[in-house]
Amino acid sequence: MTFKEQIQQGIPSILPAKQAYDPAINHAPKRKEILSAEEKKLALKNALRYFDPKHHAELLPEFSEELEKYGRIYMYRLRPDYKMYARPIDEYPGKSLQAKAIMHMIQNNLDYAVAQHPHELITYGGNGAVFQNWAQYLLTMQYLSEMTDEQTLTMYSGHPMGLFPSHKEAPRVVVTNGMVIPNYSKPDDWEKMNALGVSQYGQMTAGSYMYIGPQGIVHGTTITVLNGFRKIKQNPEGSLFVTSGLGGMSGAQPKAGNIAGCITVCAEVNPKITKIRHEQGWINEVVTSTDELVARVALAKANKETVSIAYLGNVVDVWERFNQENIKIDLGSDQTSLHNPWAGGYYPVGISFEEANDLMANNPELFKEKVQETLRRHAAAINKHTAKGTYFFDYGNAFLLEASRAGADVMAENNIDFRYPSYVQDIMGPMCFDYGFGPFRWVCTSGKPEDLLKTDAIACEVLEKMAETAPNEIQQQMQDNIKWIKGAQENKLVVGSQARILYADAEGRIKIAEAFNQAIAKGEIGAVVLGRDHHDVSGTDSPYRETSNIYDGSRFTADMAIHNVIGDSFRGATWVSIHNGGGVGWGEVINGGFGMVLDGSTEASKRLASMLFWDVNNGISRRSWARNEGAVFAIKRAMEVEPLLKVTLPNLVDESLL
């Protein structure tokens, strides 16, 4: 059977043979036991409803075994035997170019070079899933292969509810992930609903099919590191940045450190993912002992090297040993998946990776105790370094939040705020998001590297022309972005699809997208998918990260994210998504995203101009209303450009009156 025939088949009428569990793959850890006996029966009934009753007797014991063994029903038997990667768009079956582009993006999210746990359909973050099981994947791909431009596919937390009549200008797919009633949005609620097969954690860009590998955050991380050094008025050359996490998005850190020009030490406990990142060139060297690490860092400092070093072990050992050796850490952070602290997002110090995984599954209460003990040690070691002059920032991964819940010494004197700022509070918010600069991205669906090279050149030309007349307030952002796109090819950022990320404001996004669309119309490049990280100006309401520099009391509201996805959907997005939980934990954030296919048509030009303008300025207007100075400047500038835009501006109060 050909690839196209397999896609069109969907869930096969004749069951494939049971597949052996492949130990060479980086698998998700076993999830904790959380279902009652009756709930396990319900989980099995929920899984079996995808199959003809004639298969139930055969599948029941198999699914029951998966549930007991892994804590989830993944339906490994249905995993397709073809290679999983983003194929050129014309290799997909279908009646809609837009639907084919979505298939391209889905397969990229599950590519073994991209996905963290590919057999469990998890892209990054330990639990950021594209689908809950392989039946959902097969059925979704089948629906996309049948879809016309007069239909919309509705996705309920990985489950394809079905194709519904709509119209050409409607989104082809509408995605929700984890959108549960607020009072049922605690971590254990997710564990239970996910085990039942009724909800999933889509992270930010996994469940919305927009993940492009670690590159997706490299640019933002590079800007963060560069601006971190600017903040402390220090040259990156010969300076030391210490952090942890090499899994999904966190895997970008060492590459960003190299681009910024500093020494980066990134700790990671998982040997498989460390090996992958080293082979992919995202880290230069791997060391396995703190003795070796101390000597290597001393040498790098003496020679003012630009080098990234992965330490295979727990980051707490690094912070504590560097304190003993009096090694100066200039910038410090952490990017482990602490939104998921009890299920593989953060590991306790003092025990092996294998022992920790066993403890996590078989004694979750003791595992939690050890994680919280480690967080207290972690914070204590950081405090010793910051007393010596280290600039530490929370990377929006819930490190300070979980450390505070563990009783660590991370609170400010007022016992309300954290001792250390979020990187959005100090760096990305005031320097980028308030001005509308965020992680715009695109994917060349032809799969041709030469198409990506052409788009890089187009984007660079657009930015350089814009920089000639850009106001002083955003010249630094413009120059950082021009430098980034010029070095994109030499930095070898592509993993999986031919994709690029570039921080840009609304004007930049619209002009770059329109230039792409014209190049497509001329036949110079193939169709392009536009998107962004949800970690952006207006897609996400996250009080400890994306909206942490909102100080008018509205940090815990989520109107902006909801408005964003609704507005994108009727302004021309090809698909839209809204999630609970991305990046910082279930119940801690609401985030929305989009995808848009450019095909060279006049209609695509109209859609991109309308949607991209809204997608950015929705967030700037909210930030302006919160009295953020940069956002007030940016929204006034936007109103000068677009006469149909009229935004309510804040009046400032004389503090002496209060």
Wavefront OBJ file of the C-alpha trace (Angstrom):
o trace
v 0.000 0.000 0.000
v 1.399 3.436 -0.953
v 1.826 6.296 1.504
v -1.160 8.125 0.009
v -3.321 5.018 0.258
v -2.372 4.540 3.905
v -3.349 8.149 4.675
v -6.688 7.760 2.876
v -7.401 4.478 4.645
v -7.565 6.011 8.121
v -8.130 3.373 10.810
v -7.608 0.083 8.948
v -10.508 -2.348 8.720
v -8.025 -5.212 9.143
v -5.932 -4.657 12.244
v -2.158 -4.517 11.728
v 0.055 -6.898 13.723
v 0.951 -5.931 17.271
v 4.222 -3.962 17.337
v 7.145 -4.575 19.670
v 8.067 -1.831 22.130
v 11.268 -0.196 20.859
v 13.654 0.529 23.776
v 15.935 2.614 21.543
v 13.278 5.345 21.291
v 13.105 8.119 23.891
v 9.805 7.112 25.526
v 7.542 9.066 27.837
v 7.818 8.030 31.485
v 5.101 5.858 32.970
v 2.258 8.022 34.232
v 1.134 7.587 37.801
v -1.721 5.308 38.830
v -4.749 7.577 39.134
v -7.848 5.786 37.820
v -10.205 3.708 39.933
v -11.261 0.257 38.723
v -14.463 1.681 37.254
v -12.587 4.541 35.600
v -10.208 2.054 33.980
v -13.198 0.332 32.418
v -14.372 3.722 31.179
v -10.915 4.455 29.688
v -11.043 1.135 27.818
v -14.560 1.810 26.522
v -13.399 5.250 25.391
v -10.452 3.764 23.493
v -12.467 0.967 21.890
v -15.082 3.323 20.459
v -12.648 4.066 17.619
v -12.927 0.458 16.419
v -15.491 -1.860 14.892
v -16.932 -4.120 17.646
v -15.496 -7.168 15.885
v -12.022 -6.003 17.003
v -12.887 -5.279 20.639
v -12.114 -8.729 22.049
v -8.653 -8.677 20.444
v -7.801 -5.107 21.417
v -9.197 -5.090 24.956
v -6.387 -7.030 26.692
v -3.766 -5.096 24.725
v -5.182 -1.693 25.668
v -5.650 -2.854 29.241
v -1.973 -3.828 29.371
v -0.912 -0.424 28.007
v -3.022 1.342 30.612
v -1.466 -0.691 33.442
v 2.079 -0.545 32.082
v 2.283 3.077 30.907
v -0.671 4.798 32.551
v -2.099 5.671 29.127
v -3.581 3.918 26.087
v -1.382 4.954 23.150
v -2.521 2.196 20.746
v 1.059 1.371 19.694
v -0.273 -1.301 17.313
v -1.657 1.421 15.021
v 1.602 3.347 14.700
v 2.176 3.609 10.917
v 5.146 1.826 9.374
v 6.082 4.682 7.026
v 8.768 7.182 7.972
v 7.402 10.114 9.934
v 8.592 13.454 8.545
v 7.288 16.553 6.750
v 7.031 15.446 3.139
v 6.873 17.882 0.222
v 3.289 19.093 0.070
v 2.515 17.460 -3.283
v 3.161 14.006 -1.801
v 0.034 14.245 0.363
v -3.341 13.106 -0.932
v -6.194 15.580 -0.829
v -8.563 18.073 -2.385
v -7.388 21.128 -0.427
v -3.921 22.707 -0.524
v -4.549 24.088 2.945
v -5.353 20.624 4.312
v -2.198 19.189 2.731
v -0.152 21.918 4.424
v -1.654 20.941 7.779
v -0.688 17.288 7.179
v 2.854 18.488 6.448
v 2.916 20.329 9.784
v 1.435 17.426 11.778
v 4.031 14.998 10.466
v 6.812 17.441 11.264
v 5.631 17.597 14.874
v 5.954 13.792 15.075
v 9.270 13.499 13.182
v 11.744 11.465 15.289
v 14.306 14.269 14.897
v 11.772 16.758 16.266
v 9.492 14.962 18.746
v 10.610 14.272 22.299
v 8.581 11.045 22.701
v 7.484 10.211 19.126
v 5.837 6.852 19.874
v 3.647 8.512 22.510
v 2.808 11.380 20.091
v 4.486 13.887 22.443
v 6.426 16.683 20.785
v 8.038 18.508 23.709
v 7.764 19.521 27.359
v 7.287 15.959 28.600
v 3.543 15.997 27.918
v 2.969 18.332 24.964
v 0.951 16.040 22.707
v -0.246 16.292 19.122
v -2.744 13.468 19.706
v -3.620 11.198 22.625
v -3.361 7.982 20.607
v -2.561 6.659 17.142
v -6.208 6.151 16.175
v -6.699 9.912 16.463
v -3.692 10.521 14.225
v -4.915 8.105 11.532
v -8.452 9.459 11.555
v -7.302 13.095 11.462
v -5.017 12.489 8.485
v -7.835 10.691 6.680
v -10.225 13.602 7.274
v -7.636 16.068 5.996
v -7.136 13.983 2.854
v -10.906 14.135 2.164
v -11.517 17.763 3.116
v -12.572 20.438 0.634
v -12.242 24.198 1.090
v -15.925 24.228 2.040
v -15.381 22.199 5.241
v -13.852 22.684 8.699
v -12.385 19.924 10.859
v -13.063 20.272 14.586
v -10.399 18.918 16.969
v -11.259 18.206 20.604
v -7.981 17.669 22.525
v -6.527 15.424 19.828
v -9.847 13.830 18.898
v -11.125 14.645 15.388
v -14.814 15.281 16.043
v -15.476 15.466 12.320
v -15.767 17.527 9.154
v -18.471 20.191 9.174
v -19.782 22.316 6.305
v -18.371 25.849 6.387
v -16.991 28.102 3.619
v -13.768 29.001 1.840
v -12.835 31.888 4.140
v -13.402 29.873 7.342
v -10.528 28.083 9.103
v -9.939 24.582 7.763
v -9.253 23.303 11.290
v -10.262 24.555 14.737
v -8.211 23.068 17.591
v -8.821 23.061 21.336
v -6.616 21.364 23.916
v -7.309 20.903 27.608
v -10.138 23.431 27.699
v -11.743 22.178 30.903
v -13.962 23.863 33.485
v -11.667 26.093 35.638
v -12.367 24.270 38.904
v -11.131 21.050 37.268
v -7.818 22.362 36.032
v -5.384 21.015 38.616
v -2.478 18.709 37.620
v -4.257 15.581 38.842
v -7.337 16.543 36.867
v -5.192 16.453 33.733
v -3.695 13.094 34.718
v -7.161 11.609 35.132
v -8.747 13.122 32.014
v -5.749 12.216 29.886
v -5.755 8.643 31.195
v -9.468 8.472 30.348
v -8.670 9.661 26.828
v -10.905 12.748 26.992
v -8.443 15.639 27.220
v -4.812 16.369 26.496
v -2.030 18.829 27.150
v -1.184 20.470 23.831
v 1.680 22.577 25.226
v 1.890 25.676 23.054
v 2.851 24.614 19.552
v 2.658 20.795 19.761
v -1.116 20.452 19.813
v -1.460 23.238 17.259
v 0.938 21.628 14.753
v 3.293 24.625 14.740
v 6.391 23.249 16.498
v 9.548 23.554 14.379
v 12.095 21.957 16.698
v 14.400 23.833 19.077
v 14.825 26.560 16.433
v 11.348 27.683 17.472
v 12.786 29.273 20.567
v 16.422 29.843 19.581
v 15.773 33.364 18.363
v 13.881 34.384 21.496
v 16.501 32.718 23.669
v 19.293 34.477 21.777
v 17.561 37.830 22.269
v 17.035 37.010 25.942
v 20.700 36.111 26.494
v 21.957 39.139 24.540
v 19.636 41.511 26.400
v 20.490 39.811 29.695
v 24.124 40.708 29.165
v 23.097 44.212 28.041
v 21.075 44.572 31.226
v 24.132 43.862 33.391
v 26.315 45.910 30.995
v 28.619 42.997 30.269
v 30.127 41.635 27.072
v 29.072 37.999 26.409
v 32.628 37.116 25.352
v 34.171 34.965 28.088
v 31.056 35.290 30.278
v 29.234 32.267 31.711
v 25.559 31.357 31.319
v 24.332 28.385 33.414
v 20.971 26.716 32.882
v 19.365 23.285 32.471
v 17.120 21.300 30.138
v 17.887 19.950 26.671
v 14.514 18.364 25.887
v 12.288 20.269 23.482
v 12.235 24.049 23.602
v 14.995 24.049 26.235
v 17.301 22.368 23.730
v 17.658 25.783 22.088
v 19.642 27.266 24.965
v 23.171 26.123 24.088
v 22.751 27.091 20.436
v 21.485 30.523 21.513
v 24.469 30.887 23.836
v 26.790 30.177 20.924
v 25.060 32.753 18.738
v 25.202 35.311 21.567
v 28.919 34.547 21.999
v 29.182 33.340 25.611
v 30.116 30.149 27.489
v 27.003 28.059 28.109
v 26.678 25.202 30.587
v 23.378 23.340 30.250
v 22.634 20.380 32.524
v 20.406 17.486 31.422
v 19.631 14.205 33.215
v 18.371 12.251 30.196
v 21.269 10.595 28.287
v 19.178 9.910 25.161
v 18.131 13.503 24.610
v 21.645 14.727 25.427
v 23.027 12.418 22.740
v 20.418 13.628 20.220
v 21.146 17.311 20.830
v 24.894 16.678 20.545
v 24.467 14.776 17.273
v 22.228 17.544 15.918
v 24.938 20.112 16.664
v 22.922 22.036 19.238
v 25.698 21.539 21.815
v 29.443 21.443 21.243
v 30.615 19.142 24.037
v 29.278 16.711 26.638
v 30.893 16.139 30.052
v 29.810 13.638 32.681
v 31.541 14.781 35.888
v 31.655 18.070 37.782
v 35.460 17.733 38.039
v 35.712 17.713 34.258
v 33.160 20.530 34.017
v 35.047 22.781 36.444
v 38.301 22.328 34.510
v 36.615 22.866 31.128
v 34.832 26.062 32.210
v 38.039 27.468 33.711
v 39.790 26.890 30.389
v 36.945 28.437 28.407
v 36.956 31.517 30.634
v 40.721 31.903 30.328
v 40.522 31.690 26.526
v 37.258 33.692 26.261
v 35.769 30.885 24.175
v 32.329 30.733 22.651
v 31.331 27.181 23.551
v 28.303 25.213 24.752
v 28.837 22.380 27.207
v 26.199 19.854 28.223
v 26.612 18.402 31.695
v 24.981 14.972 31.855
v 23.631 15.148 35.374
v 21.571 17.284 37.721
v 21.934 21.050 37.515
v 21.870 21.365 41.307
v 25.265 19.656 41.381
v 26.560 22.322 38.982
v 25.293 25.290 40.998
v 26.636 23.817 44.252
v 30.034 22.801 42.850
v 30.568 26.151 41.092
v 29.843 27.853 44.403
v 32.453 25.705 46.153
v 35.010 26.450 43.428
v 34.062 30.156 43.401
v 33.353 30.059 39.643
v 31.547 33.267 38.668
v 28.222 32.688 36.895
v 27.207 35.830 35.022
v 23.726 34.809 33.828
v 21.674 32.022 35.360
v 18.315 30.452 34.627
v 16.492 27.122 34.368
v 14.358 25.656 31.585
v 13.363 22.238 32.846
v 9.683 21.392 32.365
v 8.519 22.469 35.811
v 5.003 22.931 34.503
v 5.069 19.122 34.767
v 7.065 18.558 37.992
v 5.655 15.191 39.079
v 5.710 13.377 35.729
v 9.184 13.819 34.296
v 9.569 17.572 33.964
v 12.131 17.905 36.775
v 14.294 15.253 38.406
v 15.543 14.925 41.993
v 19.236 15.241 42.735
v 21.216 12.354 44.222
v 19.529 9.439 42.415
v 19.970 8.119 38.895
v 17.659 8.909 35.993
v 16.443 5.296 35.932
v 15.826 5.194 39.699
v 13.904 8.469 39.482
v 11.653 7.153 36.700
v 10.915 4.046 38.747
v 10.135 6.143 41.821
v 7.921 8.475 39.778
v 5.713 5.589 38.654
v 5.722 3.401 41.760
v 6.014 5.814 44.674
v 4.794 9.210 43.412
v 4.497 10.720 46.884
v 8.154 10.024 47.719
v 9.133 11.260 44.243
v 7.296 14.526 44.929
v 9.083 14.894 48.283
v 12.470 14.427 46.616
v 11.635 16.897 43.832
v 10.617 19.534 46.372
v 13.740 18.866 48.442
v 15.793 19.333 45.252
v 14.003 22.592 44.456
v 14.913 23.918 47.912
v 18.572 22.999 47.351
v 18.471 24.413 43.831
v 17.133 27.775 45.036
v 19.580 27.914 47.963
v 22.535 27.403 45.602
v 21.234 30.087 43.239
v 20.869 32.513 46.150
v 24.542 32.021 47.047
v 25.565 32.907 43.494
v 23.292 35.942 43.184
v 24.823 37.242 46.429
v 28.123 37.222 44.485
v 26.664 39.147 41.535
v 24.949 36.544 39.300
v 21.921 37.853 37.385
v 19.282 35.110 37.638
v 15.964 35.207 35.810
v 13.006 32.818 35.800
v 12.562 31.403 32.307
v 8.798 31.176 32.545
v 8.931 27.409 33.144
v 7.284 27.666 36.598
v 10.642 27.240 38.387
v 10.013 29.982 40.941
v 6.351 29.035 41.260
v 7.118 25.396 42.090
v 10.123 26.361 44.221
v 7.868 28.641 46.278
v 5.334 25.831 46.678
v 8.163 23.619 47.895
v 9.088 26.145 50.598
v 12.279 27.370 48.929
v 13.711 30.786 49.731
v 12.564 32.559 46.563
v 10.132 35.194 47.829
v 10.808 38.939 47.929
v 10.664 40.902 51.179
v 6.973 41.713 50.649
v 6.277 37.930 50.537
v 4.076 38.511 47.491
v 6.501 38.812 44.598
v 9.335 36.464 43.711
v 12.904 37.402 44.558
v 13.911 37.069 40.907
v 12.123 38.513 37.872
v 10.624 36.555 35.022
v 12.583 37.076 31.818
v 9.410 38.546 30.324
v 9.147 41.059 33.167
v 12.735 42.200 32.806
v 13.661 41.513 29.190
v 11.169 40.234 26.613
v 8.092 42.146 27.806
v 9.405 45.715 27.902
v 12.000 45.242 25.132
v 10.003 43.171 22.620
v 6.362 42.284 23.338
v 5.279 45.819 24.267
v 6.569 47.036 20.902
v 4.874 44.166 19.052
v 8.004 42.096 18.383
v 7.462 38.369 18.731
v 8.243 34.940 17.244
v 6.856 35.061 13.715
v 7.673 31.849 11.806
v 7.240 30.238 8.426
v 7.596 26.805 6.827
v 8.414 26.081 3.168
v 6.058 23.212 2.356
v 8.023 22.240 -0.755
v 10.618 20.769 1.600
v 13.344 22.395 -0.502
v 16.287 24.009 1.354
v 16.668 26.415 -1.583
v 13.145 27.741 -0.925
v 14.091 28.466 2.681
v 17.252 30.224 1.501
v 15.147 32.422 -0.794
v 12.723 33.306 2.001
v 15.630 34.230 4.286
v 16.909 36.630 1.626
v 13.418 38.100 1.091
v 12.920 38.653 4.839
v 16.360 40.253 5.204
v 15.714 42.647 2.326
v 12.358 43.671 3.827
v 13.855 44.292 7.278
v 16.825 46.275 5.993
v 14.500 48.548 4.050
v 12.233 49.002 7.083
v 15.223 49.789 9.317
v 16.060 52.830 7.174
v 12.973 54.664 8.444
v 12.199 52.849 11.713
v 11.959 55.079 14.811
v 14.791 55.053 17.360
v 12.595 53.230 19.880
v 12.782 50.003 17.830
v 16.152 50.275 16.080
v 17.816 47.804 18.477
v 15.125 45.208 17.786
v 15.444 45.751 14.036
v 19.229 45.347 14.054
v 19.062 42.204 16.232
v 16.610 40.651 13.777
v 18.657 41.561 10.705
v 21.752 40.037 12.319
v 19.742 36.916 13.172
v 18.353 36.297 9.685
v 21.751 36.924 8.076
v 23.280 34.215 10.264
v 20.378 31.769 10.047
v 21.932 29.505 7.397
v 25.400 29.310 8.944
v 23.944 28.534 12.369
v 22.266 25.401 10.943
v 18.984 25.857 12.780
v 16.787 23.511 10.755
v 15.600 20.284 12.393
v 12.738 18.645 10.506
v 10.790 20.912 8.164
v 12.349 23.751 6.181
v 11.311 26.349 8.737
v 12.474 29.681 10.078
v 11.666 31.880 13.045
v 12.189 35.630 13.099
v 11.110 38.169 15.696
v 9.073 40.837 13.926
v 6.339 43.367 14.658
v 3.034 43.628 12.772
v 4.513 45.797 10.021
v 7.415 43.411 9.529
v 5.226 40.299 9.523
v 2.804 41.756 6.974
v 5.524 43.020 4.633
v 7.534 39.782 4.806
v 4.415 37.654 4.277
v 3.281 39.755 1.310
v 6.741 39.465 -0.264
v 6.535 35.679 0.172
v 3.086 35.592 -1.411
v 4.331 37.540 -4.431
v 7.305 35.161 -4.804
v 4.885 32.213 -4.725
v 2.691 33.866 -7.362
v 5.751 34.231 -9.608
v 6.650 30.571 -9.153
v 9.932 31.394 -7.378
v 9.059 29.338 -4.281
v 6.350 26.875 -3.261
v 3.498 27.399 -0.794
v 4.462 28.760 2.638
v 2.820 28.226 6.018
v 2.889 31.223 8.348
v 2.593 30.854 12.107
v 4.105 31.850 15.400
v 4.893 30.546 18.806
v 2.042 31.122 21.232
v 4.727 32.800 23.360
v 4.018 36.128 21.715
v 2.576 39.589 22.025
v -1.110 38.729 22.229
v -1.707 34.994 21.927
v -1.112 34.091 25.552
v -2.389 35.121 28.976
v 0.176 33.736 31.420
v 0.625 35.688 34.678
v 4.105 34.364 35.403
v 5.437 34.576 31.869
v 3.931 36.260 28.769
v 1.840 38.760 30.729
v 4.091 39.018 33.785
v 4.865 42.657 32.960
v 1.177 43.607 33.179
v 0.742 45.557 36.436
v -2.852 46.814 36.353
v -4.256 43.770 38.171
v -5.370 41.930 35.033
v -2.543 39.364 34.911
v -4.887 36.497 35.792
v -7.521 37.322 33.180
v -7.567 35.495 29.835
v -9.743 37.747 27.668
v -6.812 38.626 25.384
v -6.021 35.024 24.380
v -9.684 34.260 23.703
v -10.156 37.445 21.678
v -6.988 36.596 19.774
v -8.122 33.201 18.540
v -11.651 34.373 17.743
v -10.313 37.370 15.813
v -7.796 35.266 13.883
v -10.487 32.772 12.892
v -12.665 35.265 10.990
v -9.784 37.328 9.595
v -8.319 34.532 7.490
v -6.349 31.988 9.505
v -6.137 28.533 7.912
v -6.298 26.944 11.348
v -6.639 28.283 14.870
v -6.003 26.749 18.280
v -6.700 27.568 21.915
v -5.043 25.673 24.767
v -4.997 25.415 28.523
v -1.608 24.841 30.069
v 1.160 25.584 27.575
v 4.607 26.176 29.009
v 3.823 26.761 32.666
v 1.261 24.129 33.595
v -2.377 23.153 33.331
v -4.581 25.762 34.958
v -1.794 28.365 34.872
v -2.233 29.810 31.346
v -4.536 30.110 28.325
v -2.780 30.386 24.970
v -3.854 30.621 21.351
v -2.176 30.175 17.999
v -2.758 30.045 14.270
v -1.467 28.742 10.962
v -1.939 30.446 7.609
v -1.193 29.036 4.154
v 0.140 31.382 1.492
v -0.551 30.157 -2.042
v 0.276 33.250 -4.111
v -3.353 34.283 -4.522
v -4.961 37.699 -4.125
v -7.174 36.192 -1.424
v -4.097 35.164 0.571
v -2.780 38.759 0.393
v -6.033 40.080 1.835
v -6.093 37.455 4.583
v -2.508 37.992 5.698
v -2.879 41.775 5.930
v -6.090 41.574 7.946
v -5.143 38.734 10.275
v -1.507 39.587 11.044
v -2.401 43.200 11.875
v -5.011 42.020 14.391
v -2.903 39.169 15.738
v -0.261 41.610 17.018
v -2.201 44.781 17.774
v -4.762 42.976 19.898
v -1.962 42.376 22.408
v -0.371 45.792 22.076
v -3.718 47.446 22.852
v -4.103 45.355 26.039
v -0.508 46.158 27.083
v -1.116 49.819 26.318
v -4.242 49.847 28.513
v -2.058 48.417 31.309
v 0.002 51.637 30.961
v 3.105 49.934 29.500
v 5.108 52.799 28.002
v 6.434 50.914 24.960
v 2.969 49.592 24.119
v 1.426 53.095 24.307
v 4.045 54.237 21.783
v 3.431 51.188 19.549
v -0.374 51.410 19.480
v -0.298 55.157 18.734
v 2.029 54.398 15.811
v -0.336 51.648 14.610
v -3.302 54.047 14.687
v -1.357 56.516 12.532
v -0.801 53.775 9.943
v -4.350 52.360 9.969
v -7.175 54.946 10.132
v -9.756 52.224 10.913
v -7.941 51.415 14.160
v -9.170 53.369 17.176
v -7.970 52.095 20.558
v -8.871 53.335 24.032
v -5.738 54.895 25.555
v -5.047 55.169 29.289
v -4.836 58.454 31.152
v -1.979 58.501 33.652
v -2.563 59.469 37.287
v -0.228 61.763 39.206
v 1.158 59.470 41.900
v 1.306 62.348 44.413
v -2.503 62.496 44.361
v -2.639 58.965 45.726
l 1 2 3 4 5 6 7 8 9 10 11 12 13 14 15 16 17 18 19 20 21 22 23 24 25 26 27 28 29 30 31 32 33 34 35 36 37 38 39 40 41 42 43 44 45 46 47 48 49 50 51 52 53 54 55 56 57 58 59 60 61 62 63 64 65 66 67 68 69 70 71 72 73 74 75 76 77 78 79 80 81 82 83 84 85 86 87 88 89 90 91 92 93 94 95 96 97 98 99 100 101 102 103 104 105 106 107 108 109 110 111 112 113 114 115 116 117 118 119 120 121 122 123 124 125 126 127 128 129 130 131 132 133 134 135 136 137 138 139 140 141 142 143 144 145 146 147 148 149 150 151 152 153 154 155 156 157 158 159 160 161 162 163 164 165 166 167 168 169 170 171 172 173 174 175 176 177 178 179 180 181 182 183 184 185 186 187 188 189 190 191 192 193 194 195 196 197 198 199 200 201 202 203 204 205 206 207 208 209 210 211 212 213 214 215 216 217 218 219 220 221 222 223 224 225 226 227 228 229 230 231 232 233 234 235 236 237 238 239 240 241 242 243 244 245 246 247 248 249 250 251 252 253 254 255 256 257 258 259 260 261 262 263 264 265 266 267 268 269 270 271 272 273 274 275 276 277 278 279 280 281 282 283 284 285 286 287 288 289 290 291 292 293 294 295 296 297 298 299 300 301 302 303 304 305 306 307 308 309 310 311 312 313 314 315 316 317 318 319 320 321 322 323 324 325 326 327 328 329 330 331 332 333 334 335 336 337 338 339 340 341 342 343 344 345 346 347 348 349 350 351 352 353 354 355 356 357 358 359 360 361 362 363 364 365 366 367 368 369 370 371 372 373 374 375 376 377 378 379 380 381 382 383 384 385 386 387 388 389 390 391 392 393 394 395 396 397 398 399 400 401 402 403 404 405 406 407 408 409 410 411 412 413 414 415 416 417 418 419 420 421 422 423 424 425 426 427 428 429 430 431 432 433 434 435 436 437 438 439 440 441 442 443 444 445 446 447 448 449 450 451 452 453 454 455 456 457 458 459 460 461 462 463 464 465 466 467 468 469 470 471 472 473 474 475 476 477 478 479 480 481 482 483 484 485 486 487 488 489 490 491 492 493 494 495 496 497 498 499 500 501 502 503 504 505 506 507 508 509 510 511 512 513 514 515 516 517 518 519 520 521 522 523 524 525 526 527 528 529 530 531 532 533 534 535 536 537 538 539 540 541 542 543 544 545 546 547 548 549 550 551 552 553 554 555 556 557 558 559 560 561 562 563 564 565 566 567 568 569 570 571 572 573 574 575 576 577 578 579 580 581 582 583 584 585 586 587 588 589 590 591 592 593 594 595 596 597 598 599 600 601 602 603 604 605 606 607 608 609 610 611 612 613 614 615 616 617 618 619 620 621 622 623 624 625 626 627 628 629 630 631 632 633 634 635 636 637 638 639 640 641 642 643 644 645 646 647 648 649 650 651 652 653 654 655 656 657 658
